[in-house]
Amino acid sequence: MPHNRHNAAKTKTTGRNKRQQRGHRVDPAARDQVRETLATMPRRRDLLIEMLHRLQDRFGQLSKPHLVALAELLKLAPTEVQEVASFYHHFELGSDAVIATDALNNQGTPTYRLRVCQSLSCAMAGAEPLLDSLQQTLGNSLKIEPVPCVGRCAEAPVAILGQHPIAAANTTKVTAALKAGQTTATLPSQAQGYASYRQAGGYQLLSRLSLASTDPQALSHDQVIDSMEASGLRGLGGAGFPVGRKWRLVRQQPAPRFLTVNIDEGEPGTFKDRHYLEQHPHRLLEGALIAAQVVGCQAIYLYLRDEYAGCRALLEREIDALQADPPRPDLPPIYLRRGAGAYICGEESAMLESIEGKRGMPRQRPPFVAEQGLFDRPTLVHNCESLYWITEILERGADTFAAQGRRGRSGLRSFSVSGRVKNPGVYLAPAGISLQVLVDEYAGGMDQGQQLYGYFPGGASGGMLPASLAGL
């Protein structure tokens, strides 16, 4: 797929690469390892972060010889690869030597990383003494590090061994997981697969968009946008921009256009997107495909936070199943991109930079991403939950969705509830509900002997409100 920004980057860096490579000799062994690891991947700059992930997954870290060899492969200056690798917290820059550990060929003894969440819910559940205990018990056999929120606040305290999450973690559980070699994520067992989703009527709405206008089952693009506007559905990633209006604005821009879905979900205390992905991945995918069809998007990019390794494996499986037996022949390609631990990539333009294989730095505006976004093309950016509701609104009617709200608000909202409540989790409730009602009627009230003192209404970066405002 040709992209203007990508092609321009190649033109600019090819000559410079030849000059700068003179000071960085490429180790022949590192070159062979990089080429073998990335043999099935196209050699494109926008895949740089995906390539760094593959190298780290295989060798446990990113050594300097591998980075230099990767720069040669992509015809980039080594500094360009280095600045991207050093920007993201999940990339571990290693030594100047070629790494002996080789997971692909089962060579060497891997050194696993154990990440212990230190975010608020985990801290209240004993993350600090857990970290101390783990360092005393396993510090010689593991690299143990405290990390920000990992998106599993309802399971606090949480530790992640390699890519294997351990809920309600303690030293005994972590030691047992290490001895058993449990270092990879498991697929969510409760997820509805492609065949089951199709049997239940899934993707029929998408198929109706391709019917002739004379067919009574036909669903026009304008009808879909009208329904989005009538429902009052807004963006559910923070900005709250009306979905229908956003679709009209991007559809008016010149083609080609792209759709990007931000599932980075890095806000501390937030885990609703993971909750829905682990249960109904195809509601997200059908919603994204409907949006792409209506707006006229050439491709769909899903940007998923790195901590959600189980969701990543699930999406890979289900996207493969969807593309192997598509409900209609003209589906746009769906690309799954993996975040690398950068909170700033929750901001839409920083996410686009990351998808392009760059540091996740927010862009200056104007131009806005609806006009000049991914690869400099008009881009529709959505949160996971916003797309999750598309099929619900079209099936049950915009009025039904809008009528769910309270106190002048429209629709339903998903709330991530954690901390010292009896039943932490994700709860679906009317928009406009108060925190007090949410805790008492949905989360079972406060824990025995606990009293509400304060709460974060929209994640830790939004500030804390006192209990006296819980009725708002």
Disulfide bonds with the S-S distance in Angstrom:
none
